[in-house]
Amino acid sequence: MMADQKTAAPAAQAGTRAGYVIAVIVNLVLWWLINRTPGWQTLPWITDSFEDVLWVVNLSLFASVAANIAYLFFDAPRFKALCQLIISLIGLWASVLMLTIFPFDFTGYSIPWALFARIILVIAVVGSVISVVVQVVRLVRGRRA
C-alpha cells in the first residue's frame, strides 16, 4: 500500500506539470490567433472598438502564461493562490471592460446574440468575483489552489 502511494505521487506531479505546459501552449496559441493579422478583424461581429480591450485581453493571457510557467518550478499553495488571485483580478478587469465597451455588433442576426454575449460577460464577472474571494481565502489559509 505504501509503495503505491510513493509511485502515484510522481505520476500526479507529472500530470500536473503537463497541465501547466498545456495551459501555456493554449494561451500562447490564443494570443497568436487574436493578435496576428488579420486575427480578430476577420470576425464580422467584432467591432474596431475591440482594440480598446485588446490590451487587457493580452494582459490576461500573458498573466496566465507567466503563472503557469512559474508553477512548473514552484507551486506551493500560497504562491499558487496569489498567482490565481492576480489572474482572477485581471480577468475581472477584462470582463468588466468588455461589458462596458461591448466591442460586438450582432445587428443583422435573427438570434439575440448581443443578449447572450452580455449574459456570458455578466457570468464571467460574477465568476471572477467568486474566484477572487476563493483565492483570498486560500491565500490566507494556505490551502491548495
C-alpha positions in Angstrom: 0.0 0.0 0.0 2.8 2.4 0.9 4.7 1.7 -2.3 1.6 2.6 -4.4 1.4 6.0 -2.7 5.1 6.7 -3.5 4.8 5.8 -7.2 1.5 7.7 -7.5 2.9 11.0 -6.3 5.5 11.4 -9.2 2.8 10.4 -11.7 0.5 13.0 -10.3 3.2 15.6 -10.4 4.0 14.8 -14.0 0.3 15.2 -14.8 0.1 18.5 -13.0 3.2 19.8 -14.8 1.8 18.6 -18.1 -1.3 20.6 -17.4 0.8 23.7 -16.8 2.6 23.2 -20.1 -0.7 22.7 -21.9 -2.1 25.9 -20.3 0.9 27.8 -21.5 0.6 26.5 -25.1 -3.2 27.1 -25.2 -2.8 30.7 -24.0 0.0 31.4 -26.4 -2.0 30.0 -29.3 -5.0 32.1 -28.3 -2.7 35.2 -28.1 -1.3 34.4 -31.6 -4.8 33.9 -33.1 -6.1 37.1 -31.7 -3.1 39.3 -32.4 -2.0 38.1 -35.8 -3.1 39.9 -38.9 -6.0 39.8 -39.7 -6.8 37.9 -36.4 -9.9 39.2 -34.6 -10.6 41.5 -37.6 -11.8 38.5 -39.6 -14.8 38.1 -37.4 -17.6 40.2 -38.7 -19.3 40.7 -35.3 -16.3 42.1 -33.6 -16.0 45.9 -34.0 -13.0 48.2 -34.2 -13.6 49.1 -30.5 -12.1 45.7 -29.7 -8.8 47.5 -29.9 -9.8 49.3 -26.7 -9.9 46.0 -24.8 -7.2 44.1 -26.6 -4.5 45.2 -24.2 -6.3 43.7 -21.2 -7.1 40.5 -23.1 -3.4 40.2 -23.9 -2.5 41.0 -20.2 -4.9 38.3 -19.1 -3.3 35.7 -21.5 0.2 36.6 -20.5 -0.5 36.6 -16.8 -1.8 33.1 -17.2 1.3 32.1 -19.2 3.6 33.6 -16.6 1.8 31.9 -13.7 1.8 28.5 -15.4 5.5 28.8 -16.2 6.2 29.7 -12.6 4.1 26.7 -11.4 6.5 24.4 -13.3 9.2 25.4 -10.8 7.2 26.4 -7.7 3.6 25.6 -7.0 3.3 26.0 -3.2 -0.3 26.6 -2.1 0.1 30.2 -1.1 2.2 31.1 -4.2 -0.4 29.5 -6.4 -3.3 31.2 -4.6 -1.5 34.6 -5.1 -1.0 34.0 -8.8 -4.6 32.8 -9.2 -5.8 35.9 -7.4 -3.8 38.1 -9.8 -5.2 36.2 -12.8 -8.7 36.5 -11.4 -8.4 40.2 -10.8 -7.1 40.7 -14.4 -10.0 38.5 -15.7 -12.5 40.6 -13.7 -11.0 43.8 -15.2 -11.1 42.3 -18.7 -14.7 41.1 -18.3 -15.9 44.5 -16.9 -14.1 46.4 -19.6 -15.5 44.1 -22.3 -19.0 44.5 -20.8 -18.6 48.3 -20.6 -17.2 48.8 -24.1 -19.0 45.8 -25.6 -17.0 45.6 -28.9 -19.5 43.4 -30.6 -22.1 44.1 -33.3 -24.7 41.4 -33.8 -27.2 43.5 -35.8 -28.3 41.6 -38.8 -28.6 38.3 -36.9 -32.1 37.0 -36.1 -30.9 35.4 -32.9 -30.3 37.8 -29.9 -26.6 37.2 -29.8 -25.9 40.6 -28.0 -28.1 39.5 -25.1 -26.4 36.1 -24.9 -22.9 37.8 -25.1 -23.9 40.2 -22.3 -25.2 37.3 -20.1 -21.9 35.4 -20.7 -19.9 38.5 -19.7 -22.0 39.0 -16.6 -21.4 35.4 -15.7 -17.7 36.0 -16.3 -17.8 39.0 -13.9 -19.6 37.0 -11.2 -17.3 34.0 -11.7 -14.3 36.3 -11.4 -15.6 37.9 -8.2 -16.2 34.4 -6.7 -12.7 33.4 -7.8 -11.1 36.4 -6.2 -12.9 35.6 -2.9 -11.8 32.0 -3.0 -8.2 32.8 -3.8 -8.1 35.4 -1.0 -9.3 32.7 1.4 -6.8 30.2 0.0 -4.0 32.7 0.3 -4.9 33.5 3.9 -5.4 29.8 4.9 -2.6 28.4 2.7 -4.9 25.9 1.1 -4.1 24.1 -2.2 -5.2 26.2 -5.2 
